[in-house]
């Protein structure tokens, strides 16, 4: 037998194996990992998510409902971090004069120069 015949048989076997493996891969459905959903909110402590779900279920009528408008405004306020008029602003940062200044290594303390 000559080498050309062995090369043709080998190439044919390689193609047959490749086609078989491709068919087997296409036959199997890919396994999809289900992402784990972690809910960190306590549903009893905050009524806003329930109100938003109810407004979502109302459809177009929710745009005229004052309760839904208030719920959406509160959601925007929480998301954007804006303070409404009449609410106290966030606590201001402490004055730097009230805090002791950090000592720089090798520097003389205040008053000793």
C-alpha positions as CSV (number, residue, x, y, z in Angstrom):
1,X,0.0,0.0,0.0
2,X,1.2,3.4,-0.7
3,X,1.3,6.4,1.6
4,X,-1.3,8.4,-0.3
5,X,-3.9,5.8,0.5
6,X,-3.1,6.0,4.3
7,X,-3.3,9.8,4.1
8,X,-6.7,9.6,2.5
9,X,-8.0,7.1,5.0
10,X,-6.7,9.2,7.9
11,X,-8.2,12.4,6.5
12,X,-11.6,10.6,6.0
13,X,-11.5,9.3,9.5
14,X,-10.6,12.7,10.9
15,X,-13.6,14.3,9.0
16,X,-15.9,11.5,10.2
17,X,-14.8,12.0,13.8
18,X,-15.2,15.8,13.5
19,X,-18.7,15.5,12.1
20,X,-19.7,13.0,14.7
21,X,-18.4,15.2,17.6
22,X,-20.2,18.2,16.1
23,X,-23.5,16.3,15.9
24,X,-23.2,15.2,19.5
25,X,-22.5,18.7,20.7
26,X,-25.5,20.1,18.8
27,X,-27.7,17.4,20.2
28,X,-27.0,18.3,23.8
29,X,-28.8,21.3,25.3
30,X,-26.5,23.7,27.1
31,X,-26.7,23.7,30.9
32,X,-27.7,27.2,32.0
33,X,-26.8,28.2,35.5
34,X,-29.6,29.8,37.3
35,X,-28.3,33.0,39.0
36,X,-29.0,33.1,42.7
37,X,-31.4,35.9,43.6
38,X,-30.6,37.5,47.0
39,X,-33.3,39.7,48.4
40,X,-31.9,41.8,51.2
41,X,-35.0,43.9,51.9
42,X,-37.5,43.0,54.6
43,X,-40.9,43.2,52.9
44,X,-42.7,44.2,56.1
45,X,-40.4,47.1,57.0
46,X,-40.9,49.2,53.8
47,X,-44.3,49.6,52.1
48,X,-42.8,51.3,49.0
49,X,-42.1,48.2,46.9
50,X,-45.6,47.0,47.5
51,X,-47.0,50.3,46.5
52,X,-44.9,50.4,43.3
53,X,-46.0,46.9,42.4
54,X,-49.7,47.9,42.8
55,X,-49.1,51.0,40.7
56,X,-47.5,48.9,38.0
57,X,-50.5,46.6,38.0
58,X,-52.9,49.6,37.6
59,X,-51.4,50.5,34.2
60,X,-52.2,53.9,32.7
61,X,-54.6,54.8,35.5
62,X,-51.7,55.0,37.9
63,X,-50.5,58.2,36.2
64,X,-53.6,60.0,37.6
65,X,-53.4,58.4,41.1
66,X,-51.9,60.7,43.7
67,X,-50.7,57.7,45.8
68,X,-48.8,56.3,42.8
69,X,-47.3,59.7,42.1
70,X,-46.2,60.0,45.7
71,X,-44.7,56.5,45.6
72,X,-42.8,57.3,42.4
73,X,-41.5,60.6,43.8
74,X,-40.2,58.7,46.9
75,X,-38.5,56.1,44.7
76,X,-36.8,58.9,42.7
77,X,-35.8,60.6,45.9
78,X,-34.2,57.5,47.3
79,X,-32.5,56.6,44.1
80,X,-31.1,60.0,43.3
81,X,-30.4,60.9,47.0
82,X,-32.1,64.2,46.7
83,X,-33.6,65.9,49.8
84,X,-37.2,67.2,49.4
85,X,-38.1,70.7,50.5
86,X,-39.0,70.8,54.2
87,X,-36.8,67.8,55.1
88,X,-33.7,68.4,57.2
89,X,-30.5,68.1,55.2
90,X,-28.0,65.4,56.0
91,X,-25.9,66.0,59.0
92,X,-23.0,68.3,58.1
93,X,-19.4,67.0,58.4
94,X,-17.7,68.0,61.6
95,X,-15.7,71.2,61.5
96,X,-12.0,70.6,61.1
97,X,-11.2,73.0,64.0
98,X,-13.1,70.7,66.4
99,X,-10.9,67.7,65.4
100,X,-7.3,67.4,66.6
101,X,-4.8,67.8,63.8
102,X,-2.8,64.7,63.0
103,X,0.9,65.0,64.1
104,X,3.4,65.0,61.3
105,X,6.3,62.8,62.1
106,X,9.4,64.9,62.8
107,X,7.4,68.2,63.1
108,X,7.3,70.2,66.2
109,X,4.0,70.5,68.1
110,X,2.0,73.7,67.7
111,X,3.4,76.5,69.8
112,X,6.9,75.1,69.9
113,X,8.8,76.5,66.9
